[in-house]
Amino acid sequence: MKYDQNFFEQVWEVVRQVPHGRVTTYGAIAKALGSAQSARMVGWAMNAAHVLADVPAHRVVNRQGLLTGKMHFTPPDAMQRRLEAEGIKVKNDKVVKFEQFFWDPQKELVIEL
């Protein structure tokens, strides 16, 4: 699969801005980057981010608050443990009170891409 490295870099820069104790979604990141139909590509970027220690990938969930990326963590429950360490409760692989913890990069982004 060919991908745009620049897009991946932009995704990672957005994810670096997600505050401690908050989560965002693949789709919200795609919209913030002006590419609303690219949520799946954001997922590919997050999968590739596992080698980047400064990208808090555990803060990116699906639009329903599900930990769909957990299989890319070692062990798979590491994503949940990291979120819980930040005060975010997870039950059945889903962020409890998701709307309360949701960070919308379109509204709150503090970087220039």
N, C-alpha and C positions, 0 to 999 in steps of 0.2 A: 504494500500500500504506500503510495507516494503521499507525502504531506508537506504542508508549507511550514518550514521551520520558524519563520517569522510569526505565523499565527500561534504556534505552540509557545513561543517566547512571550507573546502578548497574553496568552491564557495564564501562563505561570506568573507573570507580573500582576495580573488581577488577583490571583489566588494568594500571592504574598501579602496583599492588602486586607484580606479577610481577617477581622479582629479576633483575638483570643475569645473563646466562648460564643462564637457566632458561626453560622454555616451559610453557604450559598449553593446554587444549583448549576448544573451544566448549562441549562437553558438561559439562566440569568447572566452567566458569563458570556455566552454567545451573543445575547442581545446587547450587552454592554460594549462588545467589540464590533457592533454593527453587522452581525452575521447571525441573525435570529434563527435561521434554519440549520445552524451548525452545532447543535448541542452534542451530537455524536462525535464530531471532530474534537470538541472540548474534552470528551471522555477519552479519546485517543491521546490527547495531550497529557491528561492526568495520568494515564497508564504509563506514559513515557517519563513522567516526573518522579518516579520512584527512586531514581538515582540522584535527585536534587534534594539535599537535606534542607534547603531553605524554602521549600514549597510545602506549605501545610495541606497536603492533599486530603487529609482526613476531614477537612472542613467543607468538602464538596460532596453533595448528596444529590439524589434525583429530585424532581419537582414535587414529590410527595413526602420528602424527608427520609426516604429509604437509603440505607447504606449499600447501594448497588456496587460500589467500588471496593468493597471489603475484601474480595478475593485477591486483590492486588497487594494486600498487606501481608506481612509475615510476622506472626501467624495471622489468619483472617480476623481474629477478634481484636487485633491491635487498633483498628480504626475506631471501634466502639470504645475501647479503653482510653484512647487519646481524647475523644470527645467528652467522655465522662470525667476525665481529669480536668477538663475545662469547664465543668459544671453543666454539661448538656446530658440530660438523661436519655437513654436509648432503651427501647423495649421492642422486642421482636424485630430487630434490625431497622427500627424506625425512630427518628428523633421525636421525642415527646414534646408537645407544644411547639412544633416546627415553626409556626408563624412567628412566635415570640423570639426565636433565635435566628430567623432568616435575615441575611444581610444582602441588600440589593445593590450590586455594584453600579447600576445606572444612576442611583440616587446618592450613593455614598462614596463613590470612587474618588480617591485623592491623588491619583497619578495621571500624568499625561501620556497617552499611548501613541 
